[in-house]
């Protein structure tokens, strides 16, 4: 058994080497906090990609060559879909 400091509340507890939190409450709290931070990071990246996608499309329209921009638009769209799919679901 080891003396471990809880990664969430900072309390010292005795447990196996692999433990990181002192109990279920801290484990769930930590999990929710980390998921929220991940969601916020992914949401910001999704907003950035959406703006880039829109700007690329607008520029292609302005230049009259949407066909030339299609590969980039498809790449941005695919990345947006991937990020949306991996975004954690909020509870």
PDB file of N, CA, C and O in Angstrom:
ATOM      1  N   UNK A   1       0.848  -1.185   0.000  1.00  0.00           N
ATOM      2  CA  UNK A   1       0.000   0.000   0.000  1.00  0.00           C
ATOM      3  C   UNK A   1       0.891   1.245   0.000  1.00  0.00           C
ATOM      4  O   UNK A   1       1.997   1.237   0.540  1.00  0.00           O
ATOM      5  N   UNK A   2       0.398   2.280  -0.599  1.00  0.00           N
ATOM      6  CA  UNK A   2       1.158   3.512  -0.763  1.00  0.00           C
ATOM      7  C   UNK A   2       0.360   4.699  -0.249  1.00  0.00           C
ATOM      8  O   UNK A   2      -0.871   4.694  -0.283  1.00  0.00           O
ATOM      9  N   UNK A   3       1.063   5.707   0.223  1.00  0.00           N
ATOM     10  CA  UNK A   3       0.419   6.981   0.557  1.00  0.00           C
ATOM     11  C   UNK A   3       0.398   7.816  -0.717  1.00  0.00           C
ATOM     12  O   UNK A   3       1.440   8.107  -1.304  1.00  0.00           O
ATOM     13  N   UNK A   4      -0.805   8.193  -1.134  1.00  0.00           N
ATOM     14  CA  UNK A   4      -0.994   8.905  -2.401  1.00  0.00           C
ATOM     15  C   UNK A   4      -1.795  10.174  -2.136  1.00  0.00           C
ATOM     16  O   UNK A   4      -2.698  10.187  -1.298  1.00  0.00           O
ATOM     17  N   UNK A   5      -1.459  11.234  -2.854  1.00  0.00           N
ATOM     18  CA  UNK A   5      -2.224  12.478  -2.778  1.00  0.00           C
ATOM     19  C   UNK A   5      -3.284  12.448  -3.870  1.00  0.00           C
ATOM     20  O   UNK A   5      -2.971  12.214  -5.037  1.00  0.00           O
ATOM     21  N   UNK A   6      -4.524  12.683  -3.496  1.00  0.00           N
ATOM     22  CA  UNK A   6      -5.643  12.669  -4.430  1.00  0.00           C
ATOM     23  C   UNK A   6      -5.431  13.750  -5.500  1.00  0.00           C
ATOM     24  O   UNK A   6      -5.151  14.905  -5.183  1.00  0.00           O
ATOM     25  N   UNK A   7      -5.568  13.356  -6.759  1.00  0.00           N
ATOM     26  CA  UNK A   7      -5.370  14.278  -7.882  1.00  0.00           C
ATOM     27  C   UNK A   7      -6.470  15.329  -7.964  1.00  0.00           C
ATOM     28  O   UNK A   7      -6.301  16.340  -8.645  1.00  0.00           O
ATOM     29  N   UNK A   8      -7.582  15.111  -7.290  1.00  0.00           N
ATOM     30  CA  UNK A   8      -8.694  16.063  -7.367  1.00  0.00           C
ATOM     31  C   UNK A   8      -8.777  16.966  -6.146  1.00  0.00           C
ATOM     32  O   UNK A   8      -8.820  18.188  -6.284  1.00  0.00           O
ATOM     33  N   UNK A   9      -8.800  16.378  -4.947  1.00  0.00           N
ATOM     34  CA  UNK A   9      -9.013  17.203  -3.737  1.00  0.00           C
ATOM     35  C   UNK A   9      -7.731  17.482  -2.954  1.00  0.00           C
ATOM     36  O   UNK A   9      -7.701  18.384  -2.116  1.00  0.00           O
ATOM     37  N   UNK A  10      -6.674  16.716  -3.219  1.00  0.00           N
ATOM     38  CA  UNK A  10      -5.401  16.946  -2.542  1.00  0.00           C
ATOM     39  C   UNK A  10      -5.234  16.212  -1.226  1.00  0.00           C
ATOM     40  O   UNK A  10      -4.182  16.316  -0.596  1.00  0.00           O
ATOM     41  N   UNK A  11      -6.249  15.471  -0.796  1.00  0.00           N
ATOM     42  CA  UNK A  11      -6.135  14.691   0.438  1.00  0.00           C
ATOM     43  C   UNK A  11      -5.151  13.532   0.235  1.00  0.00           C
ATOM     44  O   UNK A  11      -5.018  13.003  -0.869  1.00  0.00           O
ATOM     45  N   UNK A  12      -4.466  13.148   1.315  1.00  0.00           N
ATOM     46  CA  UNK A  12      -3.564  12.008   1.270  1.00  0.00           C
ATOM     47  C   UNK A  12      -4.356  10.776   1.709  1.00  0.00           C
ATOM     48  O   UNK A  12      -5.089  10.815   2.697  1.00  0.00           O
ATOM     49  N   UNK A  13      -4.196   9.683   0.961  1.00  0.00           N
ATOM     50  CA  UNK A  13      -4.905   8.444   1.289  1.00  0.00           C
ATOM     51  C   UNK A  13      -3.983   7.264   1.007  1.00  0.00           C
ATOM     52  O   UNK A  13      -2.954   7.410   0.347  1.00  0.00           O
ATOM     53  N   UNK A  14      -4.360   6.102   1.511  1.00  0.00           N
ATOM     54  CA  UNK A  14      -3.579   4.888   1.322  1.00  0.00           C
ATOM     55  C   UNK A  14      -4.308   3.996   0.332  1.00  0.00           C
ATOM     56  O   UNK A  14      -5.494   3.708   0.495  1.00  0.00           O
ATOM     57  N   UNK A  15      -3.575   3.552  -0.718  1.00  0.00           N
ATOM     58  CA  UNK A  15      -4.198   2.708  -1.743  1.00  0.00           C
ATOM     59  C   UNK A  15      -3.127   2.006  -2.551  1.00  0.00           C
ATOM     60  O   UNK A  15      -1.936   2.100  -2.254  1.00  0.00           O
ATOM     61  N   UNK A  16      -3.571   1.305  -3.571  1.00  0.00           N
ATOM     62  CA  UNK A  16      -2.630   0.636  -4.472  1.00  0.00           C
ATOM     63  C   UNK A  16      -1.882   1.681  -5.296  1.00  0.00           C
ATOM     64  O   UNK A  16      -2.270   2.848  -5.337  1.00  0.00           O
ATOM     65  N   UNK A  17      -0.840   1.262  -5.930  1.00  0.00           N
ATOM     66  CA  UNK A  17       0.027   2.166  -6.681  1.00  0.00           C
ATOM     67  C   UNK A  17      -0.717   2.888  -7.805  1.00  0.00           C
ATOM     68  O   UNK A  17      -0.382   4.031  -8.117  1.00  0.00           O
ATOM     69  N   UNK A  18      -1.707   2.259  -8.414  1.00  0.00           N
ATOM     70  CA  UNK A  18      -2.365   2.828  -9.588  1.00  0.00           C
ATOM     71  C   UNK A  18      -3.472   3.837  -9.260  1.00  0.00           C
ATOM     72  O   UNK A  18      -3.980   4.500 -10.164  1.00  0.00           O
ATOM     73  N   UNK A  19      -3.850   3.963  -7.998  1.00  0.00           N
ATOM     74  CA  UNK A  19      -4.925   4.891  -7.634  1.00  0.00           C
ATOM     75  C   UNK A  19      -4.486   6.340  -7.832  1.00  0.00           C
ATOM     76  O   UNK A  19      -3.339   6.693  -7.556  1.00  0.00           O
ATOM     77  N   UNK A  20      -5.409   7.176  -8.314  1.00  0.00           N
ATOM     78  CA  UNK A  20      -5.108   8.605  -8.482  1.00  0.00           C
ATOM     79  C   UNK A  20      -6.058   9.494  -7.693  1.00  0.00           C
ATOM     80  O   UNK A  20      -5.749  10.655  -7.427  1.00  0.00           O
ATOM     81  N   UNK A  21      -7.217   8.950  -7.317  1.00  0.00           N
ATOM     82  CA  UNK A  21      -8.176   9.731  -6.527  1.00  0.00           C
ATOM     83  C   UNK A  21      -8.557   8.944  -5.276  1.00  0.00           C
ATOM     84  O   UNK A  21      -8.414   7.723  -5.217  1.00  0.00           O
ATOM     85  N   UNK A  22      -9.043   9.677  -4.287  1.00  0.00           N
ATOM     86  CA  UNK A  22      -9.318   9.059  -2.990  1.00  0.00           C
ATOM     87  C   UNK A  22     -10.630   8.285  -2.944  1.00  0.00           C
ATOM     88  O   UNK A  22     -10.847   7.498  -2.023  1.00  0.00           O
ATOM     89  N   UNK A  23     -11.494   8.492  -3.908  1.00  0.00           N
ATOM     90  CA  UNK A  23     -12.761   7.772  -3.883  1.00  0.00           C
ATOM     91  C   UNK A  23     -13.612   8.079  -5.101  1.00  0.00           C
ATOM     92  O   UNK A  23     -13.189   8.784  -6.017  1.00  0.00           O
ATOM     93  N   UNK A  24     -14.818   7.535  -5.090  1.00  0.00           N
ATOM     94  CA  UNK A  24     -15.732   7.670  -6.220  1.00  0.00           C
ATOM     95  C   UNK A  24     -16.096   9.120  -6.484  1.00  0.00           C
ATOM     96  O   UNK A  24     -16.135   9.545  -7.639  1.00  0.00           O
ATOM     97  N   UNK A  25     -16.362   9.880  -5.447  1.00  0.00           N
ATOM     98  CA  UNK A  25     -16.754  11.282  -5.628  1.00  0.00           C
ATOM     99  C   UNK A  25     -15.661  12.063  -6.361  1.00  0.00           C
ATOM    100  O   UNK A  25     -15.947  12.781  -7.319  1.00  0.00           O
ATOM    101  N   UNK A  26     -14.430  11.926  -5.918  1.00  0.00           N
ATOM    102  CA  UNK A  26     -13.323  12.637  -6.572  1.00  0.00           C
ATOM    103  C   UNK A  26     -13.064  12.096  -7.974  1.00  0.00           C
ATOM    104  O   UNK A  26     -12.755  12.864  -8.885  1.00  0.00           O
ATOM    105  N   UNK A  27     -13.187  10.787  -8.155  1.00  0.00           N
ATOM    106  CA  UNK A  27     -12.976  10.198  -9.477  1.00  0.00           C
ATOM    107  C   UNK A  27     -13.986  10.745 -10.478  1.00  0.00           C
ATOM    108  O   UNK A  27     -13.622  11.106 -11.597  1.00  0.00           O
ATOM    109  N   UNK A  28     -15.255  10.808 -10.078  1.00  0.00           N
ATOM    110  CA  UNK A  28     -16.296  11.332 -10.965  1.00  0.00           C
ATOM    111  C   UNK A  28     -16.120  12.831 -11.196  1.00  0.00           C
ATOM    112  O   UNK A  28     -16.273  13.310 -12.320  1.00  0.00           O
ATOM    113  N   UNK A  29     -15.803  13.562 -10.147  1.00  0.00           N
ATOM    114  CA  UNK A  29     -15.590  15.006 -10.271  1.00  0.00           C
ATOM    115  C   UNK A  29     -14.456  15.293 -11.254  1.00  0.00           C
ATOM    116  O   UNK A  29     -14.569  16.164 -12.116  1.00  0.00           O
ATOM    117  N   UNK A  30     -13.361  14.543 -11.107  1.00  0.00           N
ATOM    118  CA  UNK A  30     -12.207  14.714 -12.004  1.00  0.00           C
ATOM    119  C   UNK A  30     -12.582  14.370 -13.440  1.00  0.00           C
ATOM    120  O   UNK A  30     -12.227  15.098 -14.367  1.00  0.00           O
ATOM    121  N   UNK A  31     -13.287  13.280 -13.625  1.00  0.00           N
ATOM    122  CA  UNK A  31     -13.697  12.855 -14.956  1.00  0.00           C
ATOM    123  C   UNK A  31     -14.572  13.915 -15.625  1.00  0.00           C
ATOM    124  O   UNK A  31     -14.374  14.238 -16.796  1.00  0.00           O
ATOM    125  N   UNK A  32     -15.535  14.453 -14.881  1.00  0.00           N
ATOM    126  CA  UNK A  32     -16.416  15.496 -15.433  1.00  0.00           C
ATOM    127  C   UNK A  32     -15.641  16.759 -15.764  1.00  0.00           C
ATOM    128  O   UNK A  32     -15.881  17.388 -16.794  1.00  0.00           O
ATOM    129  N   UNK A  33     -14.704  17.136 -14.886  1.00  0.00           N
ATOM    130  CA  UNK A  33     -13.907  18.339 -15.116  1.00  0.00           C
ATOM    131  C   UNK A  33     -13.049  18.188 -16.364  1.00  0.00           C
ATOM    132  O   UNK A  33     -12.968  19.107 -17.178  1.00  0.00           O
ATOM    133  N   UNK A  34     -12.408  17.029 -16.518  1.00  0.00           N
ATOM    134  CA  UNK A  34     -11.560  16.799 -17.688  1.00  0.00           C
ATOM    135  C   UNK A  34     -12.388  16.725 -18.969  1.00  0.00           C
ATOM    136  O   UNK A  34     -11.964  17.230 -20.008  1.00  0.00           O
ATOM    137  N   UNK A  35     -13.564  16.100 -18.904  1.00  0.00           N
ATOM    138  CA  UNK A  35     -14.440  16.016 -20.080  1.00  0.00           C
ATOM    139  C   UNK A  35     -14.912  17.408 -20.487  1.00  0.00           C
ATOM    140  O   UNK A  35     -14.991  17.714 -21.677  1.00  0.00           O
ATOM    141  N   UNK A  36     -15.223  18.243 -19.512  1.00  0.00           N
ATOM    142  CA  UNK A  36     -15.657  19.609 -19.801  1.00  0.00           C
ATOM    143  C   UNK A  36     -14.553  20.405 -20.495  1.00  0.00           C
ATOM    144  O   UNK A  36     -14.813  21.146 -21.443  1.00  0.00           O
ATOM    145  N   UNK A  37     -13.324  20.246 -20.017  1.00  0.00           N
ATOM    146  CA  UNK A  37     -12.190  20.947 -20.637  1.00  0.00           C
ATOM    147  C   UNK A  37     -11.962  20.442 -22.057  1.00  0.00           C
ATOM    148  O   UNK A  37     -11.647  21.224 -22.954  1.00  0.00           O
ATOM    149  N   UNK A  38     -12.120  19.141 -22.259  1.00  0.00           N
ATOM    150  CA  UNK A  38     -11.969  18.571 -23.596  1.00  0.00           C
ATOM    151  C   UNK A  38     -13.046  19.099 -24.524  1.00  0.00           C
ATOM    152  O   UNK A  38     -12.762  19.464 -25.665  1.00  0.00           O
ATOM    153  N   UNK A  39     -14.296  19.140 -24.036  1.00  0.00           N
ATOM    154  CA  UNK A  39     -15.401  19.681 -24.840  1.00  0.00           C
ATOM    155  C   UNK A  39     -15.138  21.119 -25.231  1.00  0.00           C
ATOM    156  O   UNK A  39     -15.348  21.496 -26.383  1.00  0.00           O
ATOM    157  N   UNK A  40     -14.677  21.934 -24.279  1.00  0.00           N
ATOM    158  CA  UNK A  40     -14.417  23.348 -24.560  1.00  0.00           C
ATOM    159  C   UNK A  40     -13.321  23.497 -25.614  1.00  0.00           C
ATOM    160  O   UNK A  40     -13.430  24.331 -26.513  1.00  0.00           O
ATOM    161  N   UNK A  41     -12.266  22.689 -25.504  1.00  0.00           N
ATOM    162  CA  UNK A  41     -11.167  22.751 -26.469  1.00  0.00           C
ATOM    163  C   UNK A  41     -11.649  22.335 -27.860  1.00  0.00           C
ATOM    164  O   UNK A  41     -11.331  22.994 -28.850  1.00  0.00           O
ATOM    165  N   UNK A  42     -12.410  21.250 -27.934  1.00  0.00           N
ATOM    166  CA  UNK A  42     -12.922  20.788 -29.217  1.00  0.00           C
ATOM    167  C   UNK A  42     -13.930  21.773 -29.808  1.00  0.00           C
ATOM    168  O   UNK A  42     -13.939  21.994 -31.019  1.00  0.00           O
ATOM    169  N   UNK A  43     -14.770  22.360 -28.972  1.00  0.00           N
ATOM    170  CA  UNK A  43     -15.735  23.350 -29.463  1.00  0.00           C
ATOM    171  C   UNK A  43     -15.026  24.531 -30.108  1.00  0.00           C
ATOM    172  O   UNK A  43     -15.455  25.018 -31.154  1.00  0.00           O
ATOM    173  N   UNK A  44     -13.943  24.995 -29.492  1.00  0.00           N
ATOM    174  CA  UNK A  44     -13.190  26.124 -30.050  1.00  0.00           C
ATOM    175  C   UNK A  44     -12.565  25.727 -31.381  1.00  0.00           C
ATOM    176  O   UNK A  44     -12.591  26.508 -32.333  1.00  0.00           O
ATOM    177  N   UNK A  45     -12.003  24.521 -31.459  1.00  0.00           N
ATOM    178  CA  UNK A  45     -11.396  24.064 -32.719  1.00  0.00           C
ATOM    179  C   UNK A  45     -12.460  23.923 -33.805  1.00  0.00           C
ATOM    180  O   UNK A  45     -12.205  24.255 -34.962  1.00  0.00           O
ATOM    181  N   UNK A  46     -13.643  23.437 -33.449  1.00  0.00           N
ATOM    182  CA  UNK A  46     -14.741  23.314 -34.407  1.00  0.00           C
ATOM    183  C   UNK A  46     -15.136  24.691 -34.927  1.00  0.00           C
ATOM    184  O   UNK A  46     -15.352  24.861 -36.127  1.00  0.00           O
ATOM    185  N   UNK A  47     -15.232  25.672 -34.037  1.00  0.00           N
ATOM    186  CA  UNK A  47     -15.560  27.039 -34.473  1.00  0.00           C
ATOM    187  C   UNK A  47     -14.494  27.587 -35.419  1.00  0.00           C
ATOM    188  O   UNK A  47     -14.824  28.220 -36.422  1.00  0.00           O
ATOM    189  N   UNK A  48     -13.211  27.348 -35.106  1.00  0.00           N
ATOM    190  CA  UNK A  48     -12.126  27.808 -35.977  1.00  0.00           C
ATOM    191  C   UNK A  48     -12.222  27.174 -37.361  1.00  0.00           C
ATOM    192  O   UNK A  48     -12.101  27.860 -38.376  1.00  0.00           O
ATOM    193  N   UNK A  49     -12.439  25.861 -37.396  1.00  0.00           N
ATOM    194  CA  UNK A  49     -12.531  25.176 -38.683  1.00  0.00           C
ATOM    195  C   UNK A  49     -13.745  25.626 -39.475  1.00  0.00           C
ATOM    196  O   UNK A  49     -13.667  25.759 -40.697  1.00  0.00           O
ATOM    197  N   UNK A  50     -14.858  25.861 -38.809  1.00  0.00           N
ATOM    198  CA  UNK A  50     -16.057  26.335 -39.501  1.00  0.00           C
ATOM    199  C   UNK A  50     -15.805  27.707 -40.120  1.00  0.00           C
ATOM    200  O   UNK A  50     -16.218  27.966 -41.250  1.00  0.00           O
ATOM    201  N   UNK A  51     -15.119  28.594 -39.372  1.00  0.00           N
ATOM    202  CA  UNK A  51     -14.797  29.915 -39.939  1.00  0.00           C
ATOM    203  C   UNK A  51     -13.864  29.774 -41.135  1.00  0.00           C
ATOM    204  O   UNK A  51     -14.044  30.457 -42.143  1.00  0.00           O
ATOM    205  N   UNK A  52     -12.870  28.898 -41.034  1.00  0.00           N
ATOM    206  CA  UNK A  52     -11.939  28.680 -42.134  1.00  0.00           C
ATOM    207  C   UNK A  52     -12.656  28.092 -43.350  1.00  0.00           C
ATOM    208  O   UNK A  52     -12.397  28.490 -44.486  1.00  0.00           O
ATOM    209  N   UNK A  53     -13.547  27.152 -43.104  1.00  0.00           N
ATOM    210  CA  UNK A  53     -14.339  26.548 -44.177  1.00  0.00           C
ATOM    211  C   UNK A  53     -15.159  27.625 -44.882  1.00  0.00           C
ATOM    212  O   UNK A  53     -15.173  27.691 -46.112  1.00  0.00           O
ATOM    213  N   UNK A  54     -15.842  28.469 -44.108  1.00  0.00           N
ATOM    214  CA  UNK A  54     -16.662  29.539 -44.686  1.00  0.00           C
ATOM    215  C   UNK A  54     -15.809  30.534 -45.467  1.00  0.00           C
ATOM    216  O   UNK A  54     -16.191  30.964 -46.555  1.00  0.00           O
ATOM    217  N   UNK A  55     -14.654  30.898 -44.911  1.00  0.00           N
ATOM    218  CA  UNK A  55     -13.775  31.849 -45.588  1.00  0.00           C
ATOM    219  C   UNK A  55     -13.242  31.262 -46.889  1.00  0.00           C
ATOM    220  O   UNK A  55     -13.141  31.968 -47.892  1.00  0.00           O
ATOM    221  N   UNK A  56     -12.900  29.974 -46.882  1.00  0.00           N
ATOM    222  CA  UNK A  56     -12.408  29.316 -48.091  1.00  0.00           C
ATOM    223  C   UNK A  56     -13.494  29.295 -49.156  1.00  0.00           C
ATOM    224  O   UNK A  56     -13.233  29.580 -50.324  1.00  0.00           O
ATOM    225  N   UNK A  57     -14.703  28.959 -48.753  1.00  0.00           N
ATOM    226  CA  UNK A  57     -15.823  28.927 -49.697  1.00  0.00           C
ATOM    227  C   UNK A  57     -16.115  30.316 -50.245  1.00  0.00           C
ATOM    228  O   UNK A  57     -16.309  30.475 -51.450  1.00  0.00           O
ATOM    229  N   UNK A  58     -16.149  31.327 -49.375  1.00  0.00           N
ATOM    230  CA  UNK A  58     -16.402  32.706 -49.819  1.00  0.00           C
ATOM    231  C   UNK A  58     -15.334  33.183 -50.793  1.00  0.00           C
ATOM    232  O   UNK A  58     -15.643  33.843 -51.786  1.00  0.00           O
ATOM    233  N   UNK A  59     -14.071  32.847 -50.508  1.00  0.00           N
ATOM    234  CA  UNK A  59     -12.977  33.243 -51.394  1.00  0.00           C
ATOM    235  C   UNK A  59     -13.102  32.537 -52.751  1.00  0.00           C
ATOM    236  O   UNK A  59     -12.855  33.140 -53.796  1.00  0.00           O
ATOM    237  N   UNK A  60     -13.482  31.269 -52.725  1.00  0.00           N
ATOM    238  CA  UNK A  60     -13.667  30.534 -53.977  1.00  0.00           C
ATOM    239  C   UNK A  60     -14.808  31.135 -54.790  1.00  0.00           C
ATOM    240  O   UNK A  60     -14.699  31.253 -56.011  1.00  0.00           O
ATOM    241  N   UNK A  61     -15.889  31.513 -54.137  1.00  0.00           N
ATOM    242  CA  UNK A  61     -16.997  32.169 -54.838  1.00  0.00           C
ATOM    243  C   UNK A  61     -16.549  33.493 -55.434  1.00  0.00           C
ATOM    244  O   UNK A  61     -16.879  33.816 -56.575  1.00  0.00           O
ATOM    245  N   UNK A  62     -15.796  34.253 -54.656  1.00  0.00           N
ATOM    246  CA  UNK A  62     -15.326  35.551 -55.113  1.00  0.00           C
ATOM    247  C   UNK A  62     -14.439  35.396 -56.347  1.00  0.00           C
ATOM    248  O   UNK A  62     -14.523  36.191 -57.283  1.00  0.00           O
ATOM    249  N   UNK A  63     -13.594  34.375 -56.342  1.00  0.00           N
ATOM    250  CA  UNK A  63     -12.696  34.145 -57.466  1.00  0.00           C
ATOM    251  C   UNK A  63     -13.377  33.401 -58.619  1.00  0.00           C
ATOM    252  O   UNK A  63     -12.831  33.312 -59.718  1.00  0.00           O
ATOM    253  N   UNK A  64     -14.558  32.877 -58.360  1.00  0.00           N
ATOM    254  CA  UNK A  64     -15.290  32.159 -59.393  1.00  0.00           C
ATOM    255  C   UNK A  64     -14.763  30.766 -59.665  1.00  0.00           C
ATOM    256  O   UNK A  64     -14.989  30.221 -60.745  1.00  0.00           O
ATOM    257  N   UNK A  65     -14.069  30.181 -58.713  1.00  0.00           N
ATOM    258  CA  UNK A  65     -13.517  28.838 -58.942  1.00  0.00           C
ATOM    259  C   UNK A  65     -13.749  27.946 -57.729  1.00  0.00           C
ATOM    260  O   UNK A  65     -12.810  27.572 -57.026  1.00  0.00           O
ATOM    261  N   UNK A  66     -14.996  27.617 -57.499  1.00  0.00           N
ATOM    262  CA  UNK A  66     -15.329  26.734 -56.387  1.00  0.00           C
ATOM    263  C   UNK A  66     -14.707  25.355 -56.615  1.00  0.00           C
ATOM    264  O   UNK A  66     -14.299  24.692 -55.662  1.00  0.00           O
ATOM    265  N   UNK A  67     -14.634  24.922 -57.891  1.00  0.00           N
ATOM    266  CA  UNK A  67     -14.058  23.608 -58.191  1.00  0.00           C
ATOM    267  C   UNK A  67     -12.622  23.498 -57.692  1.00  0.00           C
ATOM    268  O   UNK A  67     -12.219  22.441 -57.207  1.00  0.00           O
ATOM    269  N   UNK A  68     -11.847  24.571 -57.805  1.00  0.00           N
ATOM    270  CA  UNK A  68     -10.458  24.542 -57.350  1.00  0.00           C
ATOM    271  C   UNK A  68     -10.368  24.424 -55.830  1.00  0.00           C
ATOM    272  O   UNK A  68      -9.392  23.889 -55.304  1.00  0.00           O
ATOM    273  N   UNK A  69     -11.374  24.917 -55.132  1.00  0.00           N
ATOM    274  CA  UNK A  69     -11.360  24.893 -53.669  1.00  0.00           C
ATOM    275  C   UNK A  69     -11.991  23.632 -53.084  1.00  0.00           C
ATOM    276  O   UNK A  69     -11.929  23.418 -51.873  1.00  0.00           O
ATOM    277  N   UNK A  70     -12.594  22.796 -53.924  1.00  0.00           N
ATOM    278  CA  UNK A  70     -13.303  21.617 -53.409  1.00  0.00           C
ATOM    279  C   UNK A  70     -12.426  20.683 -52.578  1.00  0.00           C
ATOM    280  O   UNK A  70     -12.884  20.225 -51.530  1.00  0.00           O
ATOM    281  N   UNK A  71     -11.191  20.373 -52.985  1.00  0.00           N
ATOM    282  CA  UNK A  71     -10.390  19.484 -52.123  1.00  0.00           C
ATOM    283  C   UNK A  71     -10.187  20.048 -50.716  1.00  0.00           C
ATOM    284  O   UNK A  71     -10.278  19.313 -49.733  1.00  0.00           O
ATOM    285  N   UNK A  72      -9.915  21.337 -50.619  1.00  0.00           N
ATOM    286  CA  UNK A  72      -9.723  21.961 -49.302  1.00  0.00           C
ATOM    287  C   UNK A  72     -11.033  21.988 -48.519  1.00  0.00           C
ATOM    288  O   UNK A  72     -11.041  21.751 -47.311  1.00  0.00           O
ATOM    289  N   UNK A  73     -12.135  22.277 -49.203  1.00  0.00           N
ATOM    290  CA  UNK A  73     -13.439  22.280 -48.535  1.00  0.00           C
ATOM    291  C   UNK A  73     -13.791  20.882 -48.028  1.00  0.00           C
ATOM    292  O   UNK A  73     -14.316  20.740 -46.923  1.00  0.00           O
ATOM    293  N   UNK A  74     -13.510  19.859 -48.817  1.00  0.00           N
ATOM    294  CA  UNK A  74     -13.770  18.483 -48.379  1.00  0.00           C
ATOM    295  C   UNK A  74     -12.899  18.110 -47.181  1.00  0.00           C
ATOM    296  O   UNK A  74     -13.373  17.461 -46.248  1.00  0.00           O
ATOM    297  N   UNK A  75     -11.619  18.520 -47.201  1.00  0.00           N
ATOM    298  CA  UNK A  75     -10.718  18.223 -46.088  1.00  0.00           C
ATOM    299  C   UNK A  75     -11.209  18.891 -44.812  1.00  0.00           C
ATOM    300  O   UNK A  75     -11.259  18.265 -43.753  1.00  0.00           O
ATOM    301  N   UNK A  76     -11.576  20.179 -44.922  1.00  0.00           N
ATOM    302  CA  UNK A  76     -12.069  20.901 -43.741  1.00  0.00           C
ATOM    303  C   UNK A  76     -13.374  20.289 -43.233  1.00  0.00           C
ATOM    304  O   UNK A  76     -13.566  20.137 -42.026  1.00  0.00           O
ATOM    305  N   UNK A  77     -14.263  19.942 -44.153  1.00  0.00           N
ATOM    306  CA  UNK A  77     -15.526  19.324 -43.755  1.00  0.00           C
ATOM    307  C   UNK A  77     -15.318  17.993 -43.063  1.00  0.00           C
ATOM    308  O   UNK A  77     -15.984  17.691 -42.073  1.00  0.00           O
ATOM    309  N   UNK A  78     -14.390  17.188 -43.584  1.00  0.00           N
ATOM    310  CA  UNK A  78     -14.107  15.888 -42.966  1.00  0.00           C
ATOM    311  C   UNK A  78     -13.517  16.068 -41.570  1.00  0.00           C
ATOM    312  O   UNK A  78     -13.860  15.326 -40.650  1.00  0.00           O
ATOM    313  N   UNK A  79     -12.631  17.050 -41.410  1.00  0.00           N
ATOM    314  CA  UNK A  79     -12.053  17.290 -40.092  1.00  0.00           C
ATOM    315  C   UNK A  79     -13.115  17.782 -39.113  1.00  0.00           C
ATOM    316  O   UNK A  79     -13.107  17.395 -37.945  1.00  0.00           O
ATOM    317  N   UNK A  80     -14.029  18.631 -39.583  1.00  0.00           N
ATOM    318  CA  UNK A  80     -15.125  19.089 -38.731  1.00  0.00           C
ATOM    319  C   UNK A  80     -15.980  17.906 -38.260  1.00  0.00           C
ATOM    320  O   UNK A  80     -16.305  17.802 -37.077  1.00  0.00           O
ATOM    321  N   UNK A  81     -16.335  17.031 -39.177  1.00  0.00           N
ATOM    322  CA  UNK A  81     -17.151  15.867 -38.810  1.00  0.00           C
ATOM    323  C   UNK A  81     -16.428  14.981 -37.803  1.00  0.00           C
ATOM    324  O   UNK A  81     -17.040  14.498 -36.851  1.00  0.00           O
ATOM    325  N   UNK A  82     -15.128  14.765 -38.006  1.00  0.00           N
ATOM    326  CA  UNK A  82     -14.354  13.932 -37.079  1.00  0.00           C
ATOM    327  C   UNK A  82     -14.353  14.535 -35.684  1.00  0.00           C
ATOM    328  O   UNK A  82     -14.536  13.824 -34.696  1.00  0.00           O
ATOM    329  N   UNK A  83     -14.146  15.860 -35.601  1.00  0.00           N
ATOM    330  CA  UNK A  83     -14.117  16.514 -34.295  1.00  0.00           C
ATOM    331  C   UNK A  83     -15.470  16.466 -33.608  1.00  0.00           C
ATOM    332  O   UNK A  83     -15.552  16.251 -32.398  1.00  0.00           O
ATOM    333  N   UNK A  84     -16.526  16.667 -34.373  1.00  0.00           N
ATOM    334  CA  UNK A  84     -17.877  16.596 -33.802  1.00  0.00           C
ATOM    335  C   UNK A  84     -18.148  15.191 -33.268  1.00  0.00           C
ATOM    336  O   UNK A  84     -18.741  15.028 -32.202  1.00  0.00           O
ATOM    337  N   UNK A  85     -17.708  14.176 -34.019  1.00  0.00           N
ATOM    338  CA  UNK A  85     -17.935  12.791 -33.587  1.00  0.00           C
ATOM    339  C   UNK A  85     -17.154  12.443 -32.331  1.00  0.00           C
ATOM    340  O   UNK A  85     -17.641  11.659 -31.516  1.00  0.00           O
ATOM    341  N   UNK A  86     -15.944  13.003 -32.142  1.00  0.00           N
ATOM    342  CA  UNK A  86     -15.134  12.630 -30.978  1.00  0.00           C
ATOM    343  C   UNK A  86     -15.423  13.510 -29.769  1.00  0.00           C
ATOM    344  O   UNK A  86     -14.903  13.261 -28.681  1.00  0.00           O
ATOM    345  N   UNK A  87     -16.246  14.533 -29.950  1.00  0.00           N
ATOM    346  CA  UNK A  87     -16.568  15.436 -28.847  1.00  0.00           C
ATOM    347  C   UNK A  87     -17.354  14.667 -27.780  1.00  0.00           C
ATOM    348  O   UNK A  87     -18.343  14.004 -28.095  1.00  0.00           O
ATOM    349  N   UNK A  88     -16.914  14.755 -26.512  1.00  0.00           N
ATOM    350  CA  UNK A  88     -17.641  14.058 -25.445  1.00  0.00           C
ATOM    351  C   UNK A  88     -19.069  14.600 -25.310  1.00  0.00           C
ATOM    352  O   UNK A  88     -19.308  15.797 -25.468  1.00  0.00           O
ATOM    353  N   UNK A  89     -19.983  13.725 -25.025  1.00  0.00           N
ATOM    354  CA  UNK A  89     -21.381  14.110 -24.828  1.00  0.00           C
ATOM    355  C   UNK A  89     -21.527  14.680 -23.425  1.00  0.00           C
ATOM    356  O   UNK A  89     -21.058  14.083 -22.456  1.00  0.00           O
ATOM    357  N   UNK A  90     -22.176  15.832 -23.315  1.00  0.00           N
ATOM    358  CA  UNK A  90     -22.386  16.414 -21.979  1.00  0.00           C
ATOM    359  C   UNK A  90     -23.539  15.707 -21.305  1.00  0.00           C
ATOM    360  O   UNK A  90     -24.456  15.219 -21.966  1.00  0.00           O
ATOM    361  N   UNK A  91     -23.489  15.653 -19.990  1.00  0.00           N
ATOM    362  CA  UNK A  91     -24.518  14.940 -19.209  1.00  0.00           C
ATOM    363  C   UNK A  91     -25.518  15.896 -18.655  1.00  0.00           C
ATOM    364  O   UNK A  91     -26.455  15.482 -17.973  1.00  0.00           O
TER     365      UNK A  91
END
